[in-house]
Amino acid sequence: MAAPLVRVEVHLGSGLPSFSIVGLPAPVVRESKERVRAALAHCDYEFPAGRITVNLAPADLPKEGGRFDLPIALGILVASGQVQPPFDLSRSEFYGELGLTGDLKPVPGLLLAALHAAQSRHDLFVPMRNVEEACAGGASRVHGLHNLRGFRASDGEHEPSPDIGPKVQSTIATSDAQRPLDLADVRGQWQARRALVIAAAGNHSLLMIGPPGSGKTMLARRLPGLLPELSAAEALEVAAIAAVAQLESRLDEGWAQGMVHPGRPFRAPHHTASAHAIVGGGVTVRPGEVSLAHHGVLFLDELPEFDRRVLEALREPLESGVISVVRANQRAEFPAAFQLVAAMNPCPCGRAGMVAPRCRCEPKQVDRYRNRISGPLLDRIDLQIALPPVDADSLVEPACASALKDSLTTAQAASAVRRARACQLARQGTTNHRLGPEETLRFCKADAEGMTLLKRATGARGYSARSQHRVLRVARSIADLAGREQVTASDIAEALSMRWEA
């Protein structure tokens, strides 16, 4: 996620004509000398005779990509006296890939560079099609260039447009297909919908266990609509991770169409995904699904079908919110503050506990299926609920007694979630899920009756200290939804009812 600054140094010397690029350049960087030579000729510049040495500092940092074409060409023009820039080179950064005619092509993954340039208060010179992406990073001034001729002092194209500063619309109109799914579409499953609202309020992880067709996927896909909108800082973090993951794409459709979106990420990888795809890695380390779901939702359907190593790799990021990927010659750390939502069947056939059709799985098969999910991983999931089959009456015409429960819409639930999260941020500065052990005992401790109930449940069910803390945090979220300052015994009881016992 870092974007170390690379300084391009150019030296013109006497001797036989040669063009050398040093500083650990990748093959695509070494090939830039041919693109630069042709671009200078087509833009009516003179290519200097003699020895040309280009140093990309720091020398021990590997360089890759075509973004070095523009600074290399500019360095040659300045060193040969053909261009006298009216701007401070030491306070400017240049990015762009050159075509043979001197036209500047967009470069991928420019957002990270723009974010670091904003911190250093540097001006950015980028291809015109990268201007919007660079502006989104908050750079003080962004100069868009069409081609290499823009550096001629007589052209005046180096002057920034007053309308191009760091001014990018924070929201984009969404089409009907992109609008959040409504919670009111879910019939029956009152406890599951209640658990979904609690999970959204406290940023809790959620596991749903139920037979096929009980609404697990339908519920999970409605969680992003309950979550508050991304803040400006969170949106930039999400976009920066996407930029790192998509470095090999060309982003020809532009920044706004390629990355910026108003909603939180929702990632739903298939259960055949590899460990590298989930946690990150590869020959060149790239972020995985846990990082692409940063500040969003990671939905794992058919949880026991995932590889055991993939599931165990989720332990650390669930606790810390970051993932470290270590390879023989690379080490990278990516943010991974995702909200886990998982779904599974109660047995291989999915009919355990049903009267008709009855489950025909052997007890050993059921135990083997459920044991694919380790106890330590289950211990880290805050909410674990069992979903019963949905009866036909709930689907066709909901009963009068449950009409109010079924009428809860996404807008109403999202409003309650926003109030609960605002309360949490004012009280402790973070969501309840992110509280540490000491903060949990400080902010989530229940009244005497509630703590007594938790002690009895711990003695009966053998809860670990981690499980007890998670019960307290869930109870705190329930109290926040109700607007109560004190966690009560009823909050503890409801939190305990959402801890699945196999």
C-alpha positions in Angstrom: 0.0 0.0 0.0 3.1 2.3 0.1 4.1 4.4 -2.9 7.8 5.2 -2.5 9.0 8.2 -4.5 11.3 7.5 -7.4 13.6 10.3 -8.5 14.6 10.2 -12.2 18.1 11.6 -12.8 19.4 12.1 -16.4 23.1 12.7 -17.3 24.3 13.7 -20.8 27.9 12.8 -21.5 30.3 12.7 -24.4 31.3 9.6 -26.2 29.7 7.1 -28.5 25.9 7.3 -28.6 24.3 5.1 -26.0 21.2 5.1 -23.9 21.3 3.3 -20.5 18.7 3.0 -17.8 19.9 1.9 -14.3 18.2 1.4 -11.0 16.7 -2.1 -11.2 14.4 -1.4 -14.1 12.0 -4.1 -15.3 12.0 -5.1 -19.0 9.1 -2.7 -19.7 11.0 0.1 -18.1 14.2 -0.7 -20.1 12.1 -0.6 -23.3 11.0 3.0 -22.5 14.2 4.3 -24.3 12.8 3.2 -27.6 9.4 4.9 -26.9 11.1 8.0 -25.6 13.4 8.2 -28.7 10.5 8.0 -31.1 8.2 10.3 -29.1 10.9 13.1 -29.0 11.3 12.8 -32.8 7.6 13.0 -33.5 7.2 16.0 -31.2 9.9 18.0 -33.0 12.5 17.7 -30.3 16.1 16.8 -30.9 17.4 13.6 -29.4 20.8 14.4 -27.8 23.9 12.7 -29.2 26.5 11.1 -26.9 26.0 9.0 -23.8 22.6 9.3 -22.0 22.4 7.7 -18.5 19.1 7.6 -16.7 19.2 6.7 -13.0 16.0 5.6 -11.2 16.7 6.2 -7.5 16.6 4.6 -5.0 18.7 2.0 -6.9 17.6 -1.0 -4.7 13.9 -0.5 -5.4 12.5 -2.6 -8.3 10.8 -0.4 -11.0 8.0 -1.7 -13.2 5.4 -0.2 -15.5 5.3 2.4 -18.2 4.7 5.4 -15.9 8.4 6.3 -16.1 8.3 7.3 -19.8 7.2 10.9 -19.2 9.8 11.8 -16.5 12.6 10.2 -18.5 11.6 12.2 -21.6 11.3 15.4 -19.6 14.7 14.8 -17.9 16.3 14.5 -21.3 14.7 17.7 -22.5 15.7 19.6 -19.4 19.3 18.2 -19.4 19.7 19.2 -23.1 18.3 22.7 -22.6 15.3 22.2 -24.9 12.7 22.9 -22.2 12.9 25.4 -19.3 10.1 24.4 -17.0 8.3 27.4 -15.4 7.5 25.1 -12.4 9.6 23.7 -9.5 10.8 20.3 -10.6 11.6 19.4 -7.0 8.0 19.9 -6.0 6.4 18.1 -9.0 5.7 14.5 -9.9 5.3 13.2 -13.4 3.5 10.0 -14.6 2.7 8.8 -18.0 3.3 6.2 -20.7 4.4 7.6 -24.1 3.1 6.4 -27.4 5.5 6.6 -30.4 3.8 9.8 -31.6 4.3 11.5 -28.2 0.8 11.0 -27.0 0.4 10.3 -23.3 -1.5 7.1 -22.4 -3.1 6.6 -18.9 -1.3 4.5 -16.4 -3.0 2.1 -13.9 -2.9 2.4 -10.1 -2.3 6.1 -10.0 -4.4 6.7 -6.9 -1.7 5.6 -4.5 0.7 8.0 -6.0 -1.8 10.8 -5.8 -2.5 10.1 -2.1 1.2 10.3 -1.3 1.7 13.4 -3.5 -1.1 15.1 -1.5 0.7 14.4 1.7 3.9 15.8 0.3 2.1 18.8 -1.3 3.5 18.0 -4.7 2.0 19.0 -8.0 1.0 16.2 -10.4 1.5 16.0 -14.1 -0.4 13.1 -15.5 -2.1 12.0 -18.8 -5.4 13.7 -19.3 -7.3 10.5 -18.8 -5.8 10.1 -15.3 -6.8 13.6 -14.2 -9.9 12.6 -12.4 -8.2 9.7 -10.6 -5.4 12.0 -9.5 -7.8 14.6 -8.3 -9.6 12.0 -6.1 -6.3 11.5 -4.3 -6.5 15.1 -3.0 -3.4 16.5 -4.8 -3.1 20.3 -4.5 -2.8 20.9 -8.2 -3.2 18.4 -11.1 -1.9 19.2 -14.6 -3.4 17.2 -17.4 -1.3 16.6 -20.5 -2.3 15.3 -23.9 1.2 14.8 -25.3 4.8 15.7 -24.9 4.4 19.0 -26.6 2.6 20.3 -23.5 6.0 21.1 -21.9 6.9 23.7 -24.5 6.8 27.1 -22.7 5.2 28.7 -25.7 2.2 26.4 -25.7 1.1 27.2 -22.2 -0.4 23.7 -21.8 1.4 23.2 -18.6 -0.9 25.7 -16.9 -3.5 23.9 -14.8 -7.2 24.4 -15.5 -8.9 26.1 -12.6 -11.7 23.6 -12.7 -9.5 20.5 -12.4 -8.3 20.8 -8.8 -9.1 18.2 -6.1 -12.8 18.5 -6.9 -14.4 15.2 -7.6 -18.0 14.4 -6.9 -18.3 12.3 -3.8 -21.3 10.4 -5.0 -22.4 9.0 -8.3 -26.0 8.4 -9.2 -26.7 4.8 -9.1 -29.0 2.9 -11.5 -32.0 1.0 -10.3 -30.0 -2.3 -10.5 -27.3 -0.8 -8.1 -29.8 0.3 -5.4 -29.7 -1.6 -2.1 -31.9 -4.6 -1.8 -34.8 -4.1 0.6 -35.0 -6.0 3.9 -38.8 -6.0 3.6 -38.5 -8.5 0.8 -37.5 -11.2 3.3 -40.6 -13.0 4.6 -40.4 -14.9 7.9 -37.0 -15.4 9.6 -37.6 -12.7 12.1 -34.6 -13.6 14.3 -32.3 -13.7 11.3 -33.4 -10.2 10.2 -33.0 -9.0 13.8 -29.5 -10.5 13.9 -28.7 -8.8 10.6 -29.6 -5.4 12.1 -27.5 -6.1 15.2 -24.6 -7.2 13.1 -24.8 -4.0 11.1 -25.1 -1.8 14.2 -22.0 -3.2 15.9 -20.0 -4.3 12.8 -20.3 -7.9 14.1 -19.4 -11.1 12.2 -22.4 -13.4 11.5 -22.9 -17.1 10.8 -26.2 -18.4 9.5 -27.0 -22.1 9.7 -30.1 -23.3 7.9 -31.5 -25.7 5.2 -31.3 -24.8 1.5 -33.8 -22.1 0.6 -34.1 -20.7 4.1 -33.0 -17.2 2.9 -29.3 -17.2 4.0 -27.9 -15.6 0.8 -30.9 -13.3 0.5 -30.2 -11.9 3.9 -26.5 -11.6 3.4 -26.9 -9.5 0.2 -29.1 -7.0 2.1 -26.5 -6.3 4.7 -24.6 -3.6 2.7 -27.8 -1.6 2.4 -28.0 -1.4 6.2 -24.4 -0.1 6.7 -23.6 3.7 6.8 -22.1 5.2 3.7 -18.3 5.3 3.5 -16.6 8.4 4.7 -14.2 10.2 2.4 -11.2 8.6 4.1 -12.7 5.1 4.0 -13.7 5.5 0.3 -10.1 6.5 -0.5 -8.8 3.4 1.4 -11.1 1.1 -0.5 -10.2 2.7 -3.8 -6.5 2.5 -3.1 -6.8 -1.3 -2.4 -8.7 -1.7 -5.7 -5.9 0.3 -7.4 -3.3 -2.1 -6.1 -5.3 -5.2 -7.0 -5.9 -3.9 -10.6 -2.4 -2.7 -11.4 -2.4 -4.9 -14.5 -5.7 -3.5 -15.9 -5.6 -0.5 -18.1 -8.5 1.5 -16.6 -9.4 2.8 -20.0 -12.9 3.8 -18.9 -11.6 6.3 -16.5 -11.5 6.7 -12.7 -15.2 7.5 -12.1 -16.4 4.5 -14.1 -13.6 2.1 -12.9 -13.5 2.5 -9.2 -15.5 5.2 -7.5 -18.8 3.9 -6.1 -20.9 5.1 -3.2 -21.6 1.7 -1.5 -19.5 -0.5 0.6 -17.6 -3.5 -1.0 -19.5 -6.8 -1.0 -17.2 -9.7 -1.9 -18.6 -13.2 -2.4 -15.8 -15.6 -3.5 -16.7 -19.1 -4.6 -15.8 -21.9 -2.2 -13.2 -23.3 -4.6 -11.1 -20.1 -4.2 -7.5 -20.7 -3.2 -5.7 -19.3 -0.1 -3.9 -16.8 -2.3 -7.1 -15.5 -3.7 -8.7 -15.1 -0.2 -5.8 -13.7 1.9 -3.6 -12.3 -0.9 -0.3 -13.3 -2.4 0.9 -14.6 -5.8 4.2 -14.2 -7.7 3.8 -10.5 -7.3 2.0 -9.9 -4.0 -1.5 -8.6 -4.5 -4.4 -8.1 -2.0 -6.9 -10.9 -1.7 -10.6 -11.0 -1.0 -10.3 -10.1 2.7 -8.6 -6.8 1.7 -10.9 -6.1 -1.2 -13.7 -6.4 1.3 -12.1 -3.7 3.6 -14.7 -1.5 5.2 -17.3 -3.8 3.6 -18.7 -7.3 3.7 -17.0 -10.6 2.9 -19.7 -13.3 2.3 -18.7 -16.9 2.4 -21.5 -19.2 1.2 -21.2 -22.9 1.9 -18.6 -22.2 4.6 -17.6 -25.9 5.3 -16.9 -26.4 1.6 -13.9 -23.9 1.7 -10.5 -25.4 2.1 -9.5 -25.8 5.7 -6.3 -23.7 5.3 -8.4 -20.9 3.8 -10.8 -20.8 6.8 -7.9 -20.9 9.3 -6.3 -18.0 7.6 -9.3 -15.9 8.5 -8.5 -16.0 12.2 -5.9 -13.2 12.4 -7.6 -10.6 10.2 -10.9 -11.1 12.0 -9.1 -10.1 15.2 -6.6 -7.5 14.0 -8.2 -6.0 10.8 -4.9 -6.4 8.8 -3.3 -9.3 6.9 0.4 -9.9 6.5 1.5 -11.8 3.4 5.1 -13.1 3.5 6.9 -14.7 0.6 10.5 -15.7 0.1 11.5 -12.3 -1.4 8.5 -10.1 -0.6 6.5 -9.0 2.5 3.3 -7.0 2.3 0.7 -5.9 4.8 -2.8 -5.0 3.6 -5.8 -3.6 5.6 -8.5 -6.2 6.1 -11.1 -4.7 8.4 -14.0 -6.6 6.8 -17.3 -7.8 8.2 -17.6 -11.5 7.8 -21.0 -13.1 6.9 -21.0 -16.8 6.4 -23.7 -19.4 5.6 -23.8 -23.1 5.9 -26.2 -26.1 6.0 -26.7 -28.0 9.3 -25.6 -31.3 7.6 -24.4 -32.5 4.2 -27.9 -32.9 2.9 -29.2 -29.8 4.6 -32.3 -31.3 6.1 -31.1 -31.9 9.7 -33.9 -31.2 12.2 -36.6 -31.2 9.5 -39.6 -33.5 9.9 -40.2 -33.9 6.1 -38.2 -34.7 4.2 -36.2 -36.3 6.9 -32.4 -36.1 7.1 -30.7 -39.4 6.2 -27.2 -38.4 7.1 -25.4 -40.6 9.6 -24.3 -38.9 12.8 -20.6 -39.4 11.8 -21.3 -37.6 8.5 -22.9 -34.7 10.3 -20.0 -34.5 12.8 -17.4 -34.7 10.0 -19.3 -31.9 8.1 -19.5 -29.6 11.1 -15.9 -30.2 12.2 -14.7 -28.7 9.0 -15.1 -25.4 10.8 -12.7 -25.3 13.7 -13.7 -24.3 17.2 -11.2 -21.3 17.3 -12.8 -19.9 14.1 -16.3 -20.3 15.5 -15.2 -18.6 18.7 -14.3 -15.5 16.6 -17.8 -15.2 15.1 -20.0 -12.9 17.2 -23.4 -14.0 16.0 -24.3 -17.6 15.2 -28.0 -18.2 14.4 -30.0 -21.2 13.2 -32.6 -20.5 10.5 -35.7 -22.7 10.3 -37.4 -23.5 7.0 -39.8 -20.8 5.8 -43.4 -22.0 5.8 -45.7 -21.4 2.9 -48.0 -19.0 4.8 -45.1 -16.6 5.4 -44.3 -16.5 1.7 -47.8 -16.1 0.3 -49.5 -14.0 3.0 -47.8 -13.1 6.3 -49.8 -13.6 9.4 -51.3 -10.6 11.2 -49.1 -11.2 14.2 -45.9 -10.8 12.2 -47.1 -8.0 9.9 -45.1 -5.4 11.8 -42.0 -7.5 11.8 -42.2 -8.1 8.0 -42.8 -4.4 7.3 -39.3 -3.4 8.5 -37.6 -1.8 5.5 -33.9 -1.3 4.8 -34.4 2.5 5.2 -35.9 2.1 8.6 -33.2 -0.4 9.8 -30.4 1.7 8.3 -31.6 4.7 10.2 -31.5 2.7 13.5 -28.0 1.4 12.6 -26.7 5.0 11.9 -28.0 6.1 15.3 -26.4 3.1 17.1 -23.0 3.7 15.4 -23.1 7.4 16.1 -23.6 6.5 19.8 -20.7 4.1 19.7 -18.3 6.6 18.0 -19.2 9.3 20.5 -18.7 6.9 23.5 -15.6 4.9 22.5 -14.4 6.1 19.0 -15.0 2.8 17.2 -17.6 0.2 16.7 -18.3 -2.4 19.3 -16.8 -5.2 17.3 -13.4 -3.5 17.4 -13.2 -3.1 21.2 -10.3 -4.7 23.0 -10.6 -6.8 26.2 -10.1 -3.8 28.5 -12.5 -1.5 26.5 -15.1 -4.3 26.5 -15.2 -4.5 30.2 -15.2 -0.8 30.5 -18.0 0.1 28.0 -20.0 -3.2 27.7 -20.3 -4.4 31.3 -23.9 -5.3 32.1 -25.8 -4.6 35.3 -25.6 -7.1 38.2 -28.5 -9.3 36.9 -27.0 -9.4 33.4 -23.5 -10.4 34.6 -25.0 -13.1 36.7 -26.8 -14.5 33.7 -23.6 -14.5 31.7 -21.8 -16.3 34.5 -24.4 -19.0 34.5 -24.4 -19.4 30.8 -20.6 -19.7 30.8 -20.7 -22.4 33.5 -23.3 -24.3 31.5 -21.9 -24.0 28.0 -18.2 -23.6 28.8 -17.6 -20.3 27.0 -14.1 -19.1 26.6 -13.0 -15.6 27.7 -13.2 -14.5 24.1 -16.7 -15.8 23.7 -17.8 -14.0 26.9 -16.4 -10.7 25.5 -18.2 -11.2 22.3 -21.5 -11.8 24.1 -20.9 -8.5 25.9 -20.1 -6.6 22.7 -23.2 -8.0 21.0 -25.3 -7.1 24.1 -23.8 -3.6 23.9 -25.0 -3.3 20.3 -28.5 -4.4 21.2 -28.6 -1.7 23.9 -27.3 0.9 21.5 -30.1 0.0 19.0 -32.6 0.5 21.9 -31.0 3.7 23.0 -30.0 2.4 26.5 -26.9 3.6 28.3 -26.7 0.5 30.5 -26.5 -3.1 29.2 -29.3 -5.1 30.9 -30.1 -8.8 31.5 -32.5 -8.8 28.5 -29.6 -7.6 26.2 -27.4 -10.4 27.5 -30.2 -13.0 27.1 -30.8 -12.0 23.5 -27.0 -12.0 22.8 -26.8 -15.5 24.3 -29.7 -16.7 22.2 -27.6 -15.9 19.1 -24.7 -18.3 20.0 -25.4 -21.5 18.1 -25.0 -24.7 19.9 -24.3 -27.6 17.5 
